[in-house]
Amino acid sequence: MGIILAPVLIGMALVLYDGSERTGNAPEGSGVFDVKSFGATGDGTSLDVAPINRAIEAASAAGGGTVRFPAGRYLSSSIHLRSNVGLFLEHGAVIEAVSWTQAAYDPPESNAWTKYQDFGHSHWHNSLIWGENVENVSITGPGLIYGKGLSRGLESGTYKDPPVNAGNKAIALKNCHNIVMRDISILHGGHFAILATGADNLTIDNVRIDTDRDGMDIDCCRNVRISNCSVNSPWDDGICLKSSYGLGRMRATENVTINGCYVTGGFIEGTLLDGTFQRAPSGYAGYTGRIKFGTESNGGFKNITITNCIFEDCGGLAIESVDGGVIEDVTIDNIAMRNIVNAPIFIRLGNRARGPDSPSPGFIRRVNISNIVVSGAHRQLGSILSGIPGRSIEQVRISNVQILQEGGGTHQDAALHPPEKETDYPEPDMFGTMPSYGFYIRHVTSVDLTDVEIRTEKEDFRPAFFLEDVQGADFEHVRWSHQPAAPSFRLRSVSDFNVRRCAPVPDMHIDRSEEKEF
């Protein structure tokens, strides 16, 4: 007997349903709104933005549902998310961002607070897919979001606002909750492949991003789960936590877990997604690609856990507060890093003070970093923990860490004294070549290093550890590449300093030292 097709009314669209049992992630029948039933062609030539938005509106009017994208290439500008509506991209489905010259994107909404963060962080509507004040929304399925026509806001290394009708983000969310993104891929995402600002109860799982600027920026969000994601972002950060003033108020990013993710900046864009993993040649990009807190940090960061992640051919872990925010209660555990182009660990408390009334410096405190292995770390920089005069980083615990540095530092490097640069944009290379190859620790109160080993591939004549303006430092069972022609420790204005089981240095306690090396 042949299949009998019965007409089913879904919203205002009449579709055919064969009555058979359906399985898998995309339910069929009632509650499913096929974009082709609303006039989308998916032929890669016609502009499908209007029928896509009609399908979403129909699902919303019906009380919710799934908007289905069958295999095809759907050219589009701004797509509007609605509450209780999910987008499902089937195998072979591609939503492709057109150029703004072909179809205008929604204009960037007005924002009285733009001077406190860059253009991209101040606007959401000028995106391929965006939602504001929506809830219970998902973007799922094995399909692809291709930001081909999006602006990246960067030309010849110079930041530049996009034209008013251009889109510059693949997905943007503002003041939303109960959001799920799962299994999708994003190629060439523009300034941000994903920008979520004020998005609570946010889940991003098994998402692959191969992009020309930031992978995902999680800004002023609460209760966030990022898991099993892969991000290649040669020109900017991979997974970035921020707390800007874009919403017009201080709001922390808090209760965030990042687990089982891979970040890199080392592949030619697109080759992570196509599985060829082609290494980027020298000069291709900056190999940024890391996990980072900041730079926007007005609201601060609280209760953050990063576990079981891999960094490769990219920057190291960066934790930064420079706009008055508080960073506290952070755990970093089980991280593998390979070919790190700057500092493996960079913790910076600065005083850029970009925010209303020039906020006072914030705080960084209660940070635990453990079970880290690093190889191929850049010669110029070791790990850096640096506060500013009068405002120290507090309570940092670093344990069970192995770092293999390139080495090669000279006696001249060892004599350097990095400038403070209190108000500068925070980056590991902001101080230039460091006078130590292991850890440079300045303006810190209460720091412990336990079961840490730092080796160099080449002889290095800098001390392994340089401490300045530090109160309370404990080194226990720490090892390093001892060079008889160079000191292992250099202390400057250090109090309550302790060394235990760190051969060849004998156990010692120093109440106070203004200048000492050994």
N, C-alpha and C positions, 0 to 999 in steps of 0.2 A: 504494500500500500504506500502511496506517495505521501509526502509530508503536507499536511493541511495548514496553510498560513491564515491565522486569524488576526483581524485588525484589532489593535489595542490603542486606546487613546491615552497618551502620556502628555500631561500638560495640555497644550493646544496642538500637539503634533500627532498625526496618525502614522503608526509604524506597524510593521508586520512581525508577528511573533509565531514561531513554529510549535510552541508548546512543549518542546523537548527539555529535559533536565539540563541545567547549566552548572558547571563547576569552575573553580578558579577564582581569581581575585576580582574580576569584573562581573558583577551580577547582571543578568539580562532580564528583560521584561519590565514590569512595573518599577518605576523609579530610575530607569536608565534613559538618558537623552542622548541619542547619537547625533553628533554635529552634522553629519551628512543629511539627516532628516530635516535639518534647518537650513539647508542650502550650501553647506561647505563642500568644496570639491576635493581638497587634498591633492590637487594635481600639480602643485609646485609652481603654478603660473598665476592662478586667480587669487585675489585677495580674499581671505576667509574670515577676517576679523568680525564683520557684522554677523554672520551666521553663528560663529562661536559664541559671541555675547548673547545672541538670541537664545541659544540652547541653555546657557547659564541662567538667564532670566526666567526661562520656562521652568527649569528645575527649582529655582527659588520660589516662583509663584505656586508651585505644586507642594511646597512645604519642605523641599529638599530632594536630593537625588544625586546620581552620578552622571556626569557629562563625559561621554565616551568618544575617544578619538581612534577610529580604525586606522589601519595602515594607510599611510599617505603623507604628503608634505603640505602642511597648512601654513600659508604665508599670512602673517598677522602683524598688527601693531598692538595697541594696548588692550589687554584682556582683563575684564573686571571680575574679581572673585566675589562670591556672595555667600552668606552664612548658610550652613547645612548643605553645601554643594561641594562635591569632590570632582576633580578632573582625573580621568583615567586614560593614560596613553598606552595603547596596545603595542605589541611588537611591530616595528616598522613605522610607527607614528612619529612624525617630527613636527613640532611647532617651531616655525622659523621666523625670526624677527626680520622684518623688511627694513630697508633704509628709510629714514625720515623724509627723504625726497620722494619716496614712492607712496608713503602713507604717513600722515602726522600721528605722532603719539600724543597721549594726553599731556597737557602742559604741566610743568612743575607747579605744585600748589604754593601759595604764598607762605612764608615762614619768617616770623619776626626774629628768629634766633640764628639765622644763617651765619652770622659773623663768628659763631663759636665752634663751628665745624665746617668741613668742606662741603661743596655743593652736593655731592652724592649722598652725604649723610643728612641733608636738610630737606630732601624731597623724595617722594615715593611714587607719585602718580605717573611720572615719566618713565614707565617701565613696560616691559613686554607683558608681564603678568603681575597684577597688584591687587592688594586688598587692604582696606582700612575699616576698623571697627567691625570686623567680621569674626564669626566663631564657628567651630565645628566644620573645618575646611580641610580637605586633603588634596595633594597633588601626587599621584602614584602611578605605578605601571612601568614596564620596561622600555618605554619610548624615550625620545630625545627632545630636549629644549635647546634649540640652536640660536644663539643670539647674533646671528650673522650681521645684521644691520645696526647693532647697538653701538653707541659711542663709549669709548673707554675713558674719556676725560683726560687723556694723556697723549700728547703729540711731541715727538722728538725729545722725550724726556721732560717736557714741560706740562704742568697741570693746566687744563683749560676747560672751562665750563662748556657743555655741549650746546648746540643750537636749541632754541626754545621748543621746537617741535620734535626733537630727537628723543629716543629712549636710551637710557644708560644703565639699566639693570635688567637681568633676566626675570627675577622674582623679587618683589618688594612687599613687605608687610608692615603695617603701622597700627598699634593699639588693637591687637587681635588676641584671641586665645583659643586653645584647643585646635592646634594646627599640626598636621602630619604631612611630611614629605618622605616618600619611601620609594626606592628602586629606580627612580628616574636618573637620567644622565643629562648633564648640562655642558654644552660646548660653547666657548667664546662668549662668556656671560656679560661682557661689558665691565663697567666700573665695579659692579658686584654681581656675581652669579646669584647669590642669595643675600638680601639685606632684610633682617628682621629687627624692627625697633618697637619696643613695648609689646612684644609678643610673648605671652605667658602660656605655659603648658604646650611647649613646642617640641616636637619630635622630628629629627632628621636622621633617617636610617638607610643604610645601603645606597647612598647617593654617590654618584661619580661625577666629578667636576674637572674639566680640562679647559682652562680659561686664560684670558689676557689681562686680568687684574685680580682683585680679591676673589677667593673662592666663596666663603660665607662669612658675613659679619653679623654677630649676635649682639645687639645693642639695647641696653636697658631692658633686658628680658629676664623672666623669672620662671624657674622650673623647666629647664631645657635638657633634653637628652639627645646627644649627637653620637651616633654609633656606626661602626662598620663602613665609614665613608672613605673615599680616595679622592685626593685633590692634587692636581698639578697646576701650579700657578707661578710660572717663571718670573713674572713681573711684579708680583705683590704677595700679600700674605695668603696662606691657605685657609686656616680657620682662625678667626680673629674675634675675640671678645672685646666689646667696647661699652662705654656708658657715657654717651655724648649728652649735649644739652639740646638736641634736636627736637625733643618733645616740649621744650620750654620749662623744664623742671629737672631737679636732680632725681635720678632714679638708678639704683644699683642694678647691675647684672648679677643675679644670685641663684644659688641652687642649680648649678650646671654640672653635668657630667659629660666628658668627652672620652669615649672608650673605643678601642679597636680600630683607630683611624690611621691612614697613611697620608702623609703630606710630603710634597716634593716641589721643587722648582727646577728640576734638572732635565725635563723632557721637552722636546719640541711640542708646541701646543697641538693637541689633537691625537698625539700618539699614545697617550695613556688610554684613551677611549677605544682606539682601533686596535690596541693590543700589540703594537709594534715597539713601543717604549724606546723611541729614538732619542738618544742623548743629545741635549742641546750643545751646539758647538760654542767655543769661547766667544764672548761678545754678544751672544744671542739675547741674553737677559741678565737680570741680577740674581737669579736663582733664589728668590726670596722664600716663598712656599712654606712658611713655618706655622706653628701655633703661637699665638701672641695675645697678651692682654694689653689694651690700649691701641693707638695712642690716645684717642678720646677717652677721658677717664674722669669726667666731672662727678658722676654718681658712684663710682667705685665698683668693686667686685667682692662678693662674699660667698663662702661655701662653694668652692670650685674644686672639682676632682678631674684630673686627666690621667688616664691609665691605659696601658697596653697599646701604645701608639708607636709609630715608626716615622722618623724624620730621615729623608735621604736627599742629598744634593740640594741643600737649602740652608736657611738660617736656623739657629738654634732656638731654644725656648726663650721667649721674651716676656717679662712681667714688668709693666710700666705704669706708674701713676705720676702724671705731671700737671694735672689740672685740678688738684685739690681733692680727688677721690681717695677713699680708703680701700685698700686691698687687704683682706684678712681671711684666715681659715681656708688655706689652699693646700691641696695634696696633689703631688705629681709622683707617679709610681709606674715602674715597668715600662721604660722608654728605651728604644734602640735608635741611635743616631749614627749616620754614616755620611762622610764628606760634608761636614758642616762649614759653611763659608764665613761664619763670623763666630761670636761667642757661643759655646754650647749652652751655657746658662747665663742669662742677662737679666738682672733685677735692678731697676732704676727708679728711684724716687727723685723727681725733679720739681722745678718751679716755673713751668711755662705759663701757668696761671691764665689759660684761655677759658674764660667763663665770666658770668656776671660778677661785677665788683672785684675782679682779679682775685680769685680765691687763694687762700693761704695753702701752702703745701699740704698734701694729704699724709697718709700713713701707709706703710706696708708692714704687716706683722703676721706672725704665726703662719709661716710657709714651711711645709715639709716636702723635701725632694729626695726620692729614694729609688734604688734599683735602676740606675741609668748606666748604659754602656754607650760610649762614643768613640768613633774612629775617624781618622782623616780630618781632625779639627784644624782650622786655619792657623798658620804659624803666628800671625801678627797679634792675635787676640787669645787670651785664655778666657776663663769665665769671669764675669764682672758682677759684683754686688756694690752698688754705689748710691748712697744717699747724698745729701747736701749739708753744708755746715748748718748746725742748729736743728736739723731734722734727720734723724737716723732711721734706717731700716731696722726692724726689730724681730727677734725670735725666728731665725732661719735655721732649719735643721737639714743637713745634707748627709745622706748615708748610703753605703753600698753603691758607690759610683766608680766606674772605670772610664778614664779618658785617655785616648792616644792622640797626642798633638803632633803636628809636623815638626815642631822644634826649629832650631836655627837662629834663635835670638842671640844678640851680641851683647858685649859689655856696654856698648853705647846705648842699646835699648834698655838695659837694666838701670841706667842712670836717668831715664826719662821721668818726668813728674807730670802726669796727666792734668790738664786744666779742669776746673770745676764745671764750667758750661751749664750753670744751674737752669737757665731759661731756654736752652736749645731743644730742638726736636730730638727725642731719645732714639738712638740707634747704637748698637754695639761698637761701631767704628767711630763714634763721635769724639772719642778721646785720642784717636790715633793709635799707634803701636803701644802696647802696654808694657810696663816694666817687670812683668811676671808672666810666666807661661801657664801656670796652673790657675790660681785664683787671685784676683785683685779685689780687696775688700776695703771699702772706705765709707766712713760715716755709718757704722753699723753697731747696734747694741744686741748682744747675745746671739752669737753664731756658733754652731757646732758642726764640725766635719768628722764623721766616723766611718771607718772602713772605706776610705777613699784612696784610689790609686791613680796617679797621673804619670804617664810616660811620654817621652818624646822620641820621634823617629831619628832626629838629628841632634847633635849636641846643642844645648841651649845654655847660654851664660847668664840668663836672668834667674832670679830666685823663683822657686816654685810658688811661693806665697808672699804677697805684699799686703800688709795691713796698715791702715792709717786711720786715726781717730776711731778706734774700735774699743768698746767696753764689753768685756766678757767674751772670750774666744776659747773654745775647746777643740783641740785636735787629738783624736784618739785613733790609733791603728791606721795612720795615714802613711802612704808610700809615694815616692816620686823618683824621677830620674836624677839621682844625686850627681852633681858635677863638682869635683873637688875645687875647681878654679872659681866657683861661684857660691854664694850663700844659698841656703835653702829657704830661710825666712828673712824678711826685712820688716821691722816694726817701727812705726812712727806714731807717737802719741797713742799708745796702746796700754790698757789696764786690764787686770784680771785675765791674764793670758796663761793657758795651760796646754802642755804637751804630754801625752802618755802613749807609750808603745809606738813611737814613730822613729825607729832606727833609720839612719845613724845618729839622729839627734837624741840626746838623753832626756828622760822625763824632767820636766821643770815647771815651776810656777813663777810668773813675773807679776808682781803687784802693779808696777807702773814702769813704762819705758818711753822716753821721748825719742830715742833713736838707738836702734840695735839691729844687728844682723848676725846670723850664725848659720 
